[in-house]
């Protein structure tokens, strides 16, 4: 059974090691499925080179413009996580990459598609187990386990008792500063982010996720008006 995924793009401050996590050059405990290949645009070395070069230029532009040094707390690296379906490829992400660069005056330096994470649902009990949290894959013996302590796996799991639900998604890494050295988070108001959600859904031809603004405005209605608005949307 293939469940149609909902479109979503979520932008956050990049975590340490995001670039190597994306390229799978470091071990990741959430990696459990090996039957499909991931896709990568720019490995760790190339991504870091672009990032450092761009950072230098953008910091220089900031200093020139403000006559000040860039604050140490400035966010210089942002990550976007994008929900995908099985058929999507890096080519499908190119328009989103271009849109991010255009809207925020940023530079994307790495993109990766992961097809090796997800969850499994027990065929009898309907219990869900999430990769990297509830179950793990041991590449040495090709088996699954529910416990992992450093390099020791225990409590073997029979994967045939479960239905696999993969979490197809992409990571897009980009500069947190625009070409003038300004923090691009300042440009991320609700309107801009809502438009980005629309653009992502249309580009990937997926159903648009919840509209945050619509939900917020509905919450402010009284009970009678709220019910009416629900009826209008369902009719």
C-alpha positions as CSV (number, residue, x, y, z in Angstrom):
1,X,0.0,0.0,0.0
2,X,1.4,3.4,-1.0
3,X,0.0,6.3,1.1
4,X,0.1,9.6,-0.6
5,X,2.4,11.8,1.4
6,X,1.6,15.4,2.3
7,X,4.0,18.1,1.1
8,X,6.1,19.9,3.7
9,X,9.2,22.1,3.8
10,X,10.6,22.8,7.2
11,X,13.5,25.2,7.7
12,X,15.6,25.2,10.9
13,X,19.1,26.1,12.1
14,X,21.4,23.4,10.9
15,X,22.6,20.8,13.5
16,X,26.3,20.0,13.9
17,X,27.2,17.3,11.5
18,X,24.3,17.9,9.1
19,X,26.5,17.8,6.0
20,X,28.1,14.5,6.9
21,X,24.7,13.1,8.0
22,X,23.3,13.9,4.6
23,X,26.2,12.4,2.7
24,X,26.1,9.3,4.9
25,X,29.9,9.6,5.3
26,X,29.3,9.1,9.0
27,X,27.4,6.3,10.6
28,X,23.7,7.1,11.3
29,X,21.6,4.9,13.6
30,X,18.4,5.9,11.7
31,X,19.6,4.2,8.6
32,X,17.8,0.8,8.4
33,X,16.8,0.1,4.8
34,X,19.4,-0.8,2.1
35,X,17.1,-1.8,-0.8
36,X,17.0,1.7,-2.4
37,X,19.8,4.1,-3.1
38,X,20.1,7.6,-1.7
39,X,20.9,10.6,-3.9
40,X,23.5,13.3,-3.1
41,X,24.5,16.6,-4.7
42,X,27.9,17.6,-3.3
43,X,29.7,15.4,-0.8
44,X,31.1,16.6,2.5
45,X,34.3,18.0,1.0
46,X,32.7,20.0,-1.8
47,X,29.8,21.2,0.4
48,X,32.2,22.6,3.0
49,X,34.3,24.3,0.4
50,X,31.3,26.1,-1.0
51,X,30.0,27.0,2.4
52,X,33.4,28.5,3.6
53,X,33.9,30.5,0.4
54,X,30.3,31.9,0.5
55,X,30.6,32.6,4.3
56,X,33.8,34.6,3.7
57,X,32.1,36.7,1.0
58,X,29.0,37.3,3.0
59,X,30.8,38.3,6.2
60,X,32.9,40.7,4.2
61,X,29.8,42.3,2.7
62,X,28.3,42.6,6.2
63,X,31.5,44.3,7.6
64,X,31.7,46.6,4.6
65,X,28.0,47.6,5.0
66,X,27.8,48.0,8.8
67,X,31.4,48.7,9.7
68,X,31.0,46.0,12.3
69,X,32.1,42.4,12.8
70,X,29.5,39.8,12.3
71,X,28.1,38.7,15.7
72,X,29.3,35.3,16.9
73,X,25.6,34.3,17.5
74,X,24.7,34.8,13.8
75,X,23.2,31.8,12.2
76,X,25.2,31.1,9.1
77,X,23.9,27.7,8.0
78,X,20.2,26.6,7.6
79,X,18.7,23.3,6.8
80,X,15.4,22.6,5.0
81,X,13.8,19.2,5.3
82,X,11.3,18.3,2.5
83,X,8.8,15.5,2.5
84,X,9.0,13.4,-0.7
85,X,7.4,10.4,-2.4
86,X,9.3,7.4,-3.7
87,X,9.5,8.6,-7.3
88,X,11.1,12.0,-6.5
89,X,14.7,12.6,-7.6
90,X,17.3,15.4,-7.2
91,X,16.0,16.8,-10.5
92,X,12.7,17.5,-8.8
93,X,14.5,19.5,-6.1
94,X,16.2,21.9,-8.5
95,X,13.2,24.2,-8.7
96,X,13.0,24.4,-4.9
97,X,16.7,25.1,-4.7
98,X,16.3,27.9,-7.2
99,X,13.3,29.3,-5.3
100,X,15.2,29.3,-2.0
101,X,18.1,31.1,-3.6
102,X,15.8,33.7,-5.3
103,X,13.5,34.4,-2.4
104,X,16.2,34.6,0.4
105,X,19.2,35.7,-1.7
106,X,21.0,32.6,-0.3
107,X,23.2,29.9,-1.7
108,X,22.4,26.2,-1.6
109,X,25.5,24.0,-1.2
110,X,24.2,20.5,-0.6
111,X,21.1,18.5,-1.3
112,X,20.4,14.8,-0.4
113,X,17.5,12.4,-0.8
114,X,17.2,9.7,1.9
115,X,15.4,6.5,1.1
116,X,16.9,4.5,4.0
117,X,14.9,5.7,7.0
118,X,11.3,5.2,8.2
119,X,9.1,3.2,10.5
120,X,7.6,-0.3,10.6
121,X,4.1,-1.4,11.7
122,X,3.4,-4.7,13.2
123,X,1.0,-6.8,11.1
124,X,-1.0,-8.1,14.0
125,X,-0.7,-5.5,16.8
126,X,-0.4,-2.3,14.6
127,X,2.5,-1.2,16.9
128,X,4.8,1.3,15.2
129,X,8.6,1.2,15.6
130,X,10.7,4.2,14.4
131,X,14.2,3.7,12.9
132,X,17.0,4.9,15.0
133,X,14.8,5.1,18.1
134,X,12.9,1.8,18.4
135,X,14.8,-0.5,16.1
136,X,18.2,-0.6,14.4
137,X,19.9,-2.3,11.4
138,X,23.2,-4.2,11.9
139,X,25.1,-3.9,8.6
140,X,27.5,-6.7,9.7
141,X,24.9,-9.4,9.8
142,X,22.0,-7.7,7.9
143,X,19.6,-8.3,10.7
144,X,17.3,-6.0,12.8
145,X,17.3,-5.4,16.5
146,X,15.4,-3.4,19.1
147,X,18.4,-2.7,21.3
148,X,21.8,-1.1,20.5
149,X,24.6,-0.3,22.9
150,X,27.6,1.2,21.1
151,X,28.5,-1.5,18.6
152,X,26.5,-4.3,20.3
153,X,23.0,-5.2,19.0
154,X,20.5,-7.4,20.9
155,X,16.9,-8.5,20.9
156,X,16.6,-9.5,17.3
157,X,13.5,-8.5,15.3
158,X,11.8,-10.4,12.5
159,X,11.2,-7.7,9.8
160,X,8.8,-10.0,8.0
161,X,6.3,-9.5,10.9
162,X,6.1,-5.8,9.9
163,X,4.9,-3.5,7.1
164,X,7.6,-1.1,6.1
165,X,6.7,2.6,5.8
166,X,9.6,4.6,4.5
167,X,10.2,8.2,5.3
168,X,11.2,9.6,1.9
169,X,12.7,13.0,2.4
170,X,15.3,15.5,1.3
171,X,17.8,17.7,3.1
172,X,18.7,21.1,1.5
173,X,21.6,22.9,3.1
174,X,22.0,26.6,2.5
175,X,23.6,29.9,3.8
176,X,22.0,31.6,6.7
177,X,23.2,35.0,5.4
178,X,22.2,36.8,2.2
179,X,24.7,38.3,-0.2
180,X,24.8,41.5,2.0
181,X,25.5,39.4,5.2
182,X,22.0,39.9,6.6
183,X,20.4,37.1,8.5
184,X,17.8,35.5,6.1
185,X,15.7,34.4,9.0
186,X,14.5,38.0,9.2
187,X,12.9,37.5,5.8
188,X,11.0,34.4,7.0
189,X,7.6,35.8,7.9
190,X,4.5,33.7,7.8
191,X,3.4,35.0,4.4
192,X,6.8,34.1,2.8
193,X,6.9,30.7,4.4
194,X,3.3,29.9,3.4
195,X,4.1,30.8,-0.2
196,X,7.1,28.5,0.0
197,X,4.9,25.7,1.2
198,X,2.6,26.3,-1.8
199,X,5.5,26.4,-4.2
200,X,6.9,23.1,-2.8
201,X,3.6,21.3,-3.0
202,X,3.0,22.5,-6.6
203,X,6.6,21.7,-7.7
204,X,6.5,18.1,-6.3
205,X,2.8,17.6,-7.3
206,X,1.9,16.6,-3.7
207,X,-1.0,17.5,-1.5
208,X,-0.3,20.7,0.4
209,X,0.1,20.2,4.2
210,X,-1.9,22.2,6.7
211,X,-2.1,25.9,6.2
212,X,-0.8,27.4,9.4
213,X,-2.4,30.8,8.9
214,X,-5.9,29.3,8.2
215,X,-5.7,27.2,11.4
216,X,-4.7,30.2,13.4
217,X,-7.5,32.4,12.2
218,X,-10.0,29.6,12.8
219,X,-9.0,29.3,16.4
220,X,-9.9,32.9,17.0
221,X,-13.5,32.4,15.8
222,X,-16.2,31.6,18.4
223,X,-17.6,28.1,18.5
224,X,-20.6,28.9,16.1
225,X,-18.4,30.6,13.5
226,X,-15.7,27.8,13.8
227,X,-18.4,25.2,13.0
228,X,-19.6,27.3,10.0
229,X,-16.1,27.6,8.6
230,X,-15.6,23.8,8.9
231,X,-18.8,23.3,7.0
232,X,-17.8,25.6,4.2
233,X,-14.5,23.9,3.8
234,X,-16.0,20.4,3.7
235,X,-18.8,21.3,1.3
